[in-house]
Amino acid sequence: MSWLTNYVKPKLQRVLSSRETPDNLWHKCKACGQMIFQKDFEANQYVCGHCDHHDRVPPAGRFNALFDDGQFELMSLPRPVQDPLKFRDSKKYTDRMKAARADTGDDDAIKVASGTIGGTDAVVAVQNFYFMGGSMGMAVGDGIIAGARQALKQNAPFVMFTASGGARMQEGILSLMQMPRTTVALQMLRDAGLPYIVVLTDPTTGGVSASYAMLGDIQIAEPGAMIAFSGPRVIEQTIREKLPEGFQRAEYLKDHGMVDRVVHRHALKDELATLLKLVMGGQYRRRAAAE
């Protein structure tokens, strides 16, 4: 019995026991509900292969797909005062920050990197919606300002990928102050004759859409992206009317002159590479003529 109990039984239990499936092995499309193998989903740049839905992309995924050969240099960004208002709702703000950092591996809702896109130097900032909804706090404002200064230093264009629910309520007025701060930084780029290109991704709302997200020299949007100040439910309750089909989506905004181009994610790098060559080439020609 000891042989059966001590050797055979444990062997059978190991063979027959159910194996745990990793939580991140599959992705369920938010639009069509299809299950997609996570590696295939990431390889397809977070676009559903069944319905073409463009899901949200973390900064690392953006940088790898955008920069030539996936080569880029991350900037070290300033770290502002933590929890300046000692804010607490159902949780302490510090606890929410710790959880967001543990989940994403990022310090805050923005990352900035420099590299080349189609051979043209560029500084690129990406908001991370997975970090507290991409909300705009002091760290995001500081990141954009640092990115603009780096673009000035390199004499390079500045590309901004927006993805945010708006201002970060836990920072109150200090969050709202990032709207004028970033606007001033972008004006510095304009004064220097450097292009600022915005890529609006899903969602871009609130104070972000009321400031740096809509100040680009060229406004590009991804298909189906929600771009708004207030959500459709709030608007419908306010005006007591049904909104048009597709209202506040990228295609609707393009038809009404708010967006220049709606570009599929797979074509986005080539689109940006072409635009950067055009705008920077024109700038260099003007400078050569002036000299």
Secondary structure as the mmCIF struct_conf table of DSSP 4:
data_model
#
loop_
_struct_conf.conf_type_id
_struct_conf.id
_struct_conf.beg_label_comp_id
_struct_conf.beg_label_asym_id
_struct_conf.beg_label_seq_id
_struct_conf.end_label_comp_id
_struct_conf.end_label_asym_id
_struct_conf.end_label_seq_id
HELX_RH_AL_P HELX_RH_AL_P1 SER A 2 TRP A 3
HELX_RH_PI_P HELX_RH_PI_P1 LEU A 4 VAL A 8
HELX_RH_AL_P HELX_RH_AL_P2 LYS A 9 LEU A 16
BEND BEND1 SER A 17 SER A 17
HELX_LH_PP_P HELX_LH_PP_P1 SER A 18 PRO A 22
TURN_TY1_P TURN_TY1_P1 ASP A 23 ASN A 24
BEND BEND2 LEU A 25 LEU A 25
STRN STRN1 TRP A 26 LYS A 28
TURN_TY1_P TURN_TY1_P2 LYS A 30 CYS A 32
STRN STRN2 MET A 35 PHE A 37
HELX_RH_AL_P HELX_RH_AL_P3 GLN A 38 ALA A 43
TURN_TY1_P TURN_TY1_P3 ASN A 44 TYR A 46
STRN STRN3 VAL A 47 VAL A 47
TURN_TY1_P TURN_TY1_P4 GLY A 49 CYS A 51
STRN STRN4 HIS A 54 HIS A 54
HELX_RH_AL_P HELX_RH_AL_P4 PRO A 59 LEU A 66
BEND BEND3 PHE A 67 PHE A 67
HELX_RH_3T_P HELX_RH_3T_P1 ASP A 68 GLY A 70
STRN STRN5 PHE A 72 LEU A 74
HELX_LH_PP_P HELX_LH_PP_P2 MET A 75 PRO A 78
BEND BEND4 GLN A 82 ASP A 83
TURN_TY1_P TURN_TY1_P5 PRO A 84 LEU A 85
STRN STRN6 ARG A 88 ARG A 88
BEND BEND5 ASP A 89 LYS A 91
STRN STRN7 LYS A 92 LYS A 92
HELX_RH_AL_P HELX_RH_AL_P5 TYR A 93 THR A 104
BEND BEND6 GLY A 105 GLY A 105
BEND BEND7 ASP A 107 ALA A 109
STRN STRN8 ILE A 110 ILE A 117
TURN_TY1_P TURN_TY1_P6 GLY A 118 GLY A 119
STRN STRN9 THR A 120 GLN A 127
TURN_TY1_P TURN_TY1_P7 PHE A 129 PHE A 131
HELX_RH_3T_P HELX_RH_3T_P2 MET A 132 GLY A 134
STRN STRN10 MET A 136 MET A 136
HELX_RH_AL_P HELX_RH_AL_P6 MET A 138 GLN A 154
TURN_TY1_P TURN_TY1_P8 ASN A 155 ASN A 155
STRN STRN11 PHE A 158 SER A 164
BEND BEND8 GLY A 166 GLY A 166
STRN STRN12 ALA A 167 ALA A 167
HELX_RH_3T_P HELX_RH_3T_P3 MET A 169 GLU A 171
HELX_RH_AL_P HELX_RH_AL_P7 GLY A 172 LEU A 176
TURN_TY1_P TURN_TY1_P9 MET A 177 MET A 177
HELX_RH_AL_P HELX_RH_AL_P8 GLN A 178 ASP A 191
TURN_TY1_P TURN_TY1_P10 ALA A 192 GLY A 193
STRN STRN13 TYR A 196 THR A 204
HELX_RH_AL_P HELX_RH_AL_P9 GLY A 206 SER A 209
TURN_TY1_P TURN_TY1_P11 ALA A 210 SER A 211
HELX_RH_3T_P HELX_RH_3T_P4 TYR A 212 MET A 214
BEND BEND9 ASP A 217 ASP A 217
STRN STRN14 ILE A 218 ALA A 221
TURN_TY1_P TURN_TY1_P12 PRO A 223 GLY A 224
STRN STRN15 MET A 226 ILE A 227
BEND BEND10 PHE A 229 SER A 230
HELX_RH_AL_P HELX_RH_AL_P10 PRO A 232 ILE A 239
BEND BEND11 GLU A 241 GLU A 241
HELX_LH_PP_P HELX_LH_PP_P3 LYS A 242 PRO A 244
TURN_TY1_P TURN_TY1_P13 GLU A 245 GLN A 248
STRN STRN16 ARG A 249 ARG A 249
HELX_RH_AL_P HELX_RH_AL_P11 ALA A 250 ASP A 255
TURN_TY1_P TURN_TY1_P14 HIS A 256 GLY A 257
BEND BEND12 MET A 258 MET A 258
BEND BEND13 ASP A 260 ASP A 260
STRN STRN17 ARG A 261 VAL A 262
HELX_RH_AL_P HELX_RH_AL_P12 ARG A 265 ALA A 290
#
